[in-house]
């Protein structure tokens, strides 16, 4: 079908150029006085035939170029195409207005060359400005759409993009996000970028058994969120080809949509804070709902291994919280009572420092 369309375009172009150029060519070779040839219908047919013959050589190159352009445009995010086109139209409009004003100046060369130069210049500048300022323009439209009137006053109603919760790979594999969505604590729309799905699929296809199981677990969690839970899920099909790292792409997407990034990656959490991107850390939520442990409280724990420092032992609570027991190395494999001395809480988790109660009594 595409080949036929290209051939028809060649025929139309050939007929048009034939009626315009063939009479002049005949005049150059002193054949302009032959009525049978110097006829409008004849010149159209001659031009169409010439270009039809050219199609046998050029049609494959034209089709390859069209398919390449189509593939390139399909890969470009819709926002880039939209705002680039808007900028291009605006630039062409400015070029037309300036060219119309220059027509008042009766200079043949200026009136001929200037419109072409202005069209190229302002068209390029308009496209570049629209393309590079797409983030700011999109934020402008997503943050402020509509006005709400209460009484005699009109106040702007801000529809925050924070209703979009963007999931990263680590929080999907972790699995707790499904339980949080099920409880209803996470509202809005869950956004799953396509490049995150690709990373999950790559992990699920890994030759390493542990990685493969983690990837498959992540895909199962996504299926559960999408099919079993009463929460809206959207797949973001766009990509940022100029960015290689998935974490950087997530930050870019969060900025573009003014959404909130949901993660349990400590480093990504810090990057989001530096770039003023809102982030929900699952580990922070888990730490917030853990039972509060205060210095001086007594706990019964089992020391299972030695710590990093001299004579330290390490134990764990039922929820996975690590307890560092000072002078606890000699109690490895035993259950003892300890007294909490201090609690350290970070986005990476909660750590409790304690010392054996027997040692406290001895002192």
N, C-alpha and C positions, 0 to 999 in steps of 0.2 A: 504493500500500500504506500509506504513512504517513497519507494522508488518511483511509482507512478506520479506521485505529487511533485517530486523533484523534476521529472521529465516534463510535466505540464508547465511548471514554472519556467523551465528552459524554453519551451515553445512560446510562451507569452512574451518572455524577454526577447527572444529572437525576432518575433513578429514586430514588436515595438521598435527595436533597433533597426530592423529592416526598413520600415517605412520612413525612419528618420535619417539613416546613414547611406543606404544603398543608392538613392538618387544622386547624392554628392559624389559617391565613388564612381558612378557611371559618368558623371560630368568630367571627372579627372581623367578618365580614359577615353573621352570623346565619344561616349555611347549614350549620352543623355537625350539625343534626338530620336532614339528608337522607341516608338510608342508601345510596342509589344512588351518591352522590358520596363520602361519608365512608367509603370502603372502601379497605383497604390496597392491593389490586390496582389499583383505579382510580387512586389517588393516585400509585402508581409509574408507571403508564402515562401519566398526565397530565404528570408531571415529565419523563419521558423524551421525550415529544412536544415539550414546550416547549423543552428543551435541544437537541433535534434540529433544530428550526426556527432556533435561535440559531446552529447550526453553519454554515448557509448564509452568514452574515455574518462569523463569527469564525474559521472553519477556516483561511482563507488567512493571517490574522495569526499564528495559532498555529503553522502549518507554517513560516512565515518565521522566527519566533523559534527554533523547534527547529533549523532549518538553520543559523541564525547561531550558536547555542550549539555545535552540532556542529563547525562550521568553526573556531570559537575554541578548542575543546578539542583539535582535531587539531593545531593549530599549536603548542600548549604542549608543551614537552619532557616525556617520560615521568617523569623524576625529579621535576619540579615537581608534576605531578598526584599522583604516588605519595606524596611526603612531605607535600604539602598535605592529602591525604585522611587520612593517618595522624594528622596533627596535629588535624584536624577530629574524627575519631573519639575521640581522647584527650580533647579539650575537651568533647565531648558526654558522655563517660563521667564526667568530673569534675563537670559540671553535674548529671547524674542523681544522683550520690552526695550532693552538697550538697542537692539538692531532696528526696531521700529523708530526709535528716537533719532538714530543716525541717518535714517532715510531723508530727513529734512535737509541734511547737508548734501548738496549736489556735487558729489565727487564719485565718478563711476568706479574707480578702483576701490575706494573705501567701501562703497555700497555693495560691491561684489565679494570682497575678501573678508570684511569685518564680520558679517553674519556667520560665515563658516567658522572663523576663529573663535567667536564668542560662543557658538553652540558647543564646540569641542571643549573649550576651557571651562565654561560654567556647568556643562553636563558632567564633566569629570569631577569638578569641585563639589557639585551637589551630591553626586553618588558617594564620594569619599566621606563627606560630612555626615550624610545620613547613615552610612555603614558604620563609621567609627563612633558616632554618638548614639547608637541604637540602645545601649544600656540605659543611658540617661533618659532618652525619650520613652522607652518602655516602662521605666520606673515611674515616670511622670504620669503615664496613663494608668498604670496598675494601682498607684497609690491614691490617686484622686479621680474617682469616676462617680459623678452624680452629686447632688446636693439634697440635704434633708431640711425641711422647713418645720420649725416648732414655734407656734404662736405667730408673732410679728417678725421674728428674726429668722434669717437663713444662715445656716452653718454648714460648712462643707462636711460631707460624710466621707471619711477615708476608709476605703476598702483595703485592708492591709493584705499584702501578699503573704503575711505570716500564716495564713490559713493553709499554705502549702508546706508540708513536712517532707523533706527530701532525705531518703534513706541512703546511707553509704554501705559498702560491702560488709564491713566488720559488724555493723549492728544487725544486718540481715542474718549473717552466719550465727551470731550470738543467740538469736531466737527469742529473747525476752520481749522483743518489740511486738510480737504477735499477742502475747499475754497482756501487754499494756494496752494495745488496741482493743482487745476483747473487753477489758474493764471499762472502756469509755473515757479514760483519762487523756487520750490523745485525740484531739478533734481536728476537723478540717480535712484536707485531701492529702493522701499519701502519694508522693511522686517518686517513681522508680526510674532513674535515667537508663537509657538503653545501653550506655557504656558500662554501667554497673552490672547489668545483666550479662554483657559480654565477658566481664571479668569473672563473674560467678561461673559462667559456663566454662571458661578457661581453667578455673580451679577444679571444677567438677570433672574435667577431662584429663587432669594431671596424672602422671604415672605414679606419683607418691600417694600411698593409700590414705594417709592422714588428710592430705590436702583434698583428695577426691571425696572423702566422706564429708569434709567441711563444706565443700562446694555443693554437694547434693543436699546437705541439710539446709543450706541457704535457699536453694530452689524450692524445697518442700515448704519452708517457712513462707516464701512468697505465694505459693499456691494456696496455702492456708489463709493468708491475709486476704487474697483476692477472692476466694470462693466461699469461705466459711464465715468471714467477719463482716459485720454491717458497717463498713467504712469505705468511702470512695477511694479508688486506686486508679492512678493514671500513669501511663508509660510515656516518658519524655523521649521522643525519637531523635532529637537533635544531638549534635556532637560539636566539639571544639577541636578541630583537627590540628590547629596550631599549638595546642597544649597536649603534652604527652602523658603527664601523671593524672591518674584518676582523681586523686584528692584535689588537685588544682582545678580540674574540670568541675568537681562538686562545688567548690568555693565560687567559681565563675557562675555556675547555674544559680546558686543561692543569691548572688548579687543581682543576676539578670531578672529573677522572678520575685526578688525581695522575700524569699522564703526562709524557712528555718531548717538547718541541717541537723539531722538526727544521727548520732554516732556514739561509739564507746571507745574511739581511738583518742588517746590522750594527746598525741602530737597534733592531730587534725583539730582537736579542740583548741589548742593554743594558737594554731594558724588562723582559725576563724576569729578568735578574740583579737588578734593583731590586725586583721583586715575588716573589723567591725561587722562581721557576719554573725547573725543570731544562731545559736547552737544549743541543742538539747543533748546532754550527755547521759546515757543510760546508767553509767556508773554513778554519776551524781545522784540520780533518782534512787538507785539501789542503796546508796549510802544514807540518803535522807530518811528512808523508811526502815533502816535497820534499828534494832533496839539500842537505846542510848546507853553507853557504858561510861561511867564516870570514874575518875581516879579515887581509889580507896575501896572500890567494890571488889567483892570476892567472886572468883570464877573457878569452876572445876574443869580442867583441861588435861589432855593427854599429849605429852611432849613426844614428837615423832622424829625429829631430826635436829642436828646442831645448826646454830646460826652462823652468820658471817663473822661476828666478833668473838673474842675469846670468852669461852664458857657460856655462850648463849645457847638456848634451846628454842625451838620453834614449835608452836601448836596452832591449831585452827579451830574456830567455832563452827557450828553446824552450817552457818550461812557462808562459810568460806573465808571469813575474816582472819587474817594472820595475827597471831600473838607471839611477840618476841619475849621470851622469859629469860631475864638476867640470872646468871648462875644456874641455868637450867639444863646444862649439857649432861650432868650426871644423872638426870631424871629421864633420859631418853627411853621411850617404851613404857613409861609409867604414867598413871593418872594422878595428878596432884592438885591441890588447891593453891591458887595464886591470887595476889592482890594487884589490882590495876594501878600503875603509877602515872601513865600518861596515854593520851590518844592522839594519833596523827591522822588527819583526814584530808585527802586530796582527790582530784578527779580520777587518779589512777586506782583509788581504792582507800580502804581504812586499815590502819595498822595500830595495834594495841601493844603497849609495853607494860610488862608486869614482872613481879618477882615472887619466888615461892613463899607461901605463907609460913612454912616451917622455918625458913630462914628469918622471917620477920619476928617469929616468936623467940628464936634463939637470940636475936639482938635485944 
